[in-house]
Amino acid sequence: MPRIRLAPDYEISRVIRGGWQLASGHGRLTSEDPIGDMIAFADAGITTFDCADIYTGVEELIGRFRTRYADLRGREALGRVKVHTKFVPDLDVLPSITKAYVERVVDRSLIRLKLDRLDLVQFHWWDYSVQRWLETAAWLDELRRAGKIHKLGATNFDSRHMVAMLGAGVPLTTMQVQYSLLDRRPEGRMAAAASANGVSLLCYGTVAGGFLGDAWLGQEEPTGALANRSLTKYRLIIDDFGGWALLQELLRALRGIADRHEVDIATVASSAMLGQPAVAAVIVGARNRSHMASNLAIARVDLDAADHAAIDRVLTRARPLEGDVYELERDRASPHGSIMMYNLNKGAA
């Protein structure tokens, strides 16, 4: 597994294991040994783990993994493991947020993850109609300078607000964005702004909740309610992209590429994102180690000019999604924003 240096003193694996699917609120775990799964991923070279303070039970789970990994592999091996968490303030808290609130959330993550200093804290989102987002970012930086946080990042902020944070002296190392062959909004202003300011992009949603996978190739367009909110979210993206027929054309093109590289469609879809400008790593959701081999292959697949041409022949007929990063989702009255949940950080106040 290749690694990438985001700063002189900070290095991660180019594939990151996401923790959202491990949250107790996401559904039944499909692993009887989630800590063993984490050990297997770390041993294989996927040594970076993504989570959030609102992923119920996940920070605690990773904390137990870290303790177990140190016992099994030693402190030096544990030093290669990085944990990226998120600071996710509740919508209701934004108007009255204080530095004390921010510090309580950070302290809680330190306890859960069993860390003396958080590796990377990502400022997750903000309702821009409410002031104090820049002040809150500055409070996170004060906690960094106090030694509670090593690196700062952000998630789902648009290009203008990212640049404003940087201009105010908040040293963002990363920006986590939704980025896939279906959703290429980061290619607008974000990628250029990130590159110009030394910010690395970490990509989630590269397989669009599984829609960019073999399971959906040749399937009829689903009708009615989908199995979970994630599928509902990405189904809206498919409609904006150009609809089900165009998705099927893209899946057929990806299947041809996957055959040449002896991998699956999801691997090709994620590998395509890993090669984009400013992208440092892709985040893969994995409930257990059953897909670990394909996750490892993401960084191994070397897409050539013919592969990119096959993808581009489909994408040239797609409709670009409107706006900057997360702009559609930020409108709570829109179909994209209405399915989001905004008050999940219980107990932080």
LINPE-V219858 format. One record per residue. N is the residue number from 1. BURIAL is b if it has 24 or more other ideal C-beta (glycine too) atoms within 12 Angstrom, else e. D_FIRST is the distance of its C-alpha to the first C-alpha in whole Angstrom. Layout:
n:burial:d_first
N:BURIAL:D_FIRST
N:BURIAL:D_FIRST
This chain:
n:burial:d_first
1:b:0
2:b:4
3:e:7
4:b:10
5:e:13
6:b:16
7:e:19
8:e:19
9:e:19
10:b:16
11:b:13
12:b:10
13:b:7
14:b:7
15:b:8
16:b:10
17:b:12
18:b:16
19:b:19
20:b:22
21:b:22
22:b:23
23:b:26
24:e:29
25:e:31
26:b:28
27:e:29
28:e:29
29:e:26
30:e:25
31:e:23
32:e:26
33:e:23
34:b:21
35:b:20
36:e:19
37:b:17
38:b:15
39:b:15
40:b:13
41:b:10
42:b:10
43:e:10
44:b:7
45:b:5
46:b:7
47:b:9
48:b:11
49:b:14
50:b:17
51:b:20
52:b:24
53:b:27
54:b:29
55:b:26
56:b:29
57:b:27
58:b:24
59:b:24
60:b:26
61:b:23
62:b:21
63:b:23
64:e:24
65:b:20
66:b:20
67:e:23
68:b:22
69:b:19
70:e:20
71:e:23
72:e:21
73:e:18
74:e:20
75:e:20
76:e:18
77:e:15
78:b:16
79:e:16
80:b:13
81:b:13
82:b:14
83:b:17
84:b:18
85:b:22
86:b:24
87:b:28
88:b:30
89:b:34
90:b:36
91:b:38
92:e:41
93:b:40
94:b:40
95:e:43
96:e:44
97:b:40
98:e:41
99:e:39
100:e:39
101:b:38
102:b:35
103:b:35
104:b:35
105:b:32
106:b:30
107:b:32
108:b:31
109:b:28
110:b:28
111:e:30
112:b:28
113:b:24
114:b:26
115:b:25
116:e:27
117:b:25
118:b:23
119:b:20
120:b:20
121:b:23
122:b:24
123:b:27
124:b:27
125:b:30
126:b:34
127:b:37
128:e:38
129:e:42
130:e:42
131:e:42
132:e:40
133:b:36
134:b:36
135:b:38
136:b:35
137:b:32
138:b:34
139:b:35
140:b:31
141:b:31
142:e:34
143:b:32
144:b:29
145:e:32
146:e:33
147:e:30
148:b:29
149:b:26
150:b:23
151:b:22
152:b:24
153:b:23
154:b:25
155:b:24
156:b:27
157:b:29
158:b:30
159:b:30
160:e:33
161:b:33
162:b:29
163:b:31
164:b:34
165:b:32
166:b:31
167:e:34
168:e:36
169:e:33
170:b:31
171:b:27
172:b:25
173:b:21
174:b:20
175:b:22
176:b:20
177:b:22
178:b:22
179:b:21
180:b:21
181:b:23
182:b:26
183:b:26
184:b:25
185:b:27
186:b:25
187:b:26
188:b:29
189:b:30
190:b:26
191:b:24
192:e:26
193:b:28
194:b:24
195:e:23
196:e:27
197:b:26
198:e:23
199:b:22
200:b:18
201:b:18
202:b:16
203:b:17
204:b:18
205:b:20
206:b:18
207:b:20
208:b:23
209:b:23
210:b:23
211:b:25
212:b:23
213:b:22
214:b:24
215:e:26
216:b:28
217:b:28
218:e:32
219:e:33
220:e:36
221:e:36
222:e:36
223:e:39
224:e:40
225:e:38
226:e:34
227:e:33
228:e:31
229:e:31
230:b:28
231:b:29
232:b:32
233:b:30
234:b:28
235:b:31
236:b:33
237:b:30
238:b:31
239:b:35
240:b:34
241:b:32
242:b:34
243:e:35
244:e:34
245:e:35
246:b:33
247:b:30
248:b:31
249:b:31
250:b:27
251:b:26
252:e:28
253:b:26
254:b:23
255:b:24
256:e:25
257:b:21
258:b:19
259:e:22
260:e:21
261:b:17
262:e:18
263:b:16
264:b:18
265:b:19
266:b:17
267:b:14
268:b:16
269:b:18
270:b:14
271:b:13
272:b:16
273:b:16
274:b:13
275:b:15
276:b:18
277:e:19
278:b:19
279:b:16
280:b:13
281:b:11
282:b:12
283:b:14
284:b:14
285:b:17
286:b:17
287:b:20
288:b:18
289:b:16
290:e:17
291:b:15
292:b:12
293:e:11
294:b:12
295:b:10
296:b:7
297:b:9
298:b:9
299:b:7
300:e:8
301:b:11
302:e:14
303:b:17
304:e:20
305:e:23
306:e:25
307:b:22
308:e:23
309:e:26
310:b:26
311:b:25
312:e:27
313:e:30
314:b:30
315:b:29
316:e:32
317:e:34
318:b:32
319:e:34
320:e:32
321:b:32
322:e:35
323:b:34
324:b:31
325:b:28
326:b:30
327:b:33
328:b:34
329:b:33
330:b:35
331:e:38
332:e:39
333:e:42
334:e:40
335:e:38
336:b:35
337:e:36
338:e:38
339:b:35
340:b:34
341:e:34
342:b:35
343:e:36
344:b:34
345:b:34
346:e:36
347:e:38
348:b:36
349:e:40
